[in-house]
Amino acid sequence: MAARTEEAALGYEQARDELIEVVRRLEAGGTTLEESLALWERGEELAKVCRHWLEGARARLDAALAKSEPDGDEGGR
């Protein structure tokens, strides 16, 4: 359960930056199969964190846009 708390505490930028580093290390090669699998799993976790933040941002934007739209569709009257 501690891993969940750590993931929740990561901000979007932190998770994105770490994900970039994980991808860089995987692309560079030179790691054992076990290390590669661990990196892949970490990358999947980080991608979920990023996706969570982006979905939350989208929901906030949608809510803000809905508030700013006039009631009903009166064609600009």
N, C-alpha and C positions, 0 to 999 in steps of 0.2 A: 504494500500500500504506500510505502514511502516514495516509490518511483512515481506514482500518480500525483502526489503532492509536489514533487520536484517539477514534473511536467507542467502542472497547473501554475507554478510560480514563474515559469519561463515566459518572458515577453516575446512578442512576435519577432522582433529584431534579433534577440538572442538565439531563438530557435532557428531562424533563417540563417544566421551566420554560422551556427554550428552545423547545420545541414549542408551548407556550402563546403565546409571543411571536410565533412564525412564523404561527400561526393568526390571532392578533390583527391582524398586519400584512396578511395576505391578506384578511381580512374588511373591513378599513378601506379597501382599494382604494387608488387613486392611484399604483400602481406600473406600470411598463411590463410588457409581455408577458414579456420576457426576465427581468426581476426576479421576476415572479410565478412563472414556471417554476422559477427557481433556488430560490425560497422553498418551492415545492411539493416539489421534490426533497429539500431539506434536511429538510422535515417528514417525508417518507417515511423518510429515514435515522434521524431521531430516534425515530419511531414504532417502528422495528425495534429500536432500543436499548432502549426502554421495554418492548417485548414480551419481549425476551430476559431482562431483569431480572425481569419478572413471572413468566415461565415457570420461571426458576431458583428464585424464591421459592416457587412452587407445588410444585416438586419437593422442596424442602427440607421444606415443611410435610407433604407426603404421606409422606415418609420418617420424619419425627418421629412422625406419627400411627400409621404402621405399627409402629413400635417400641413404642409405648405400648399397642397392642392386645394382649389376651391371646392365647396360642397356641390356635388352633382355635376353634370355636364351641360352647362348652359351656353356653351359656345362663346364665352367671353363677355357675357352680359353683366 
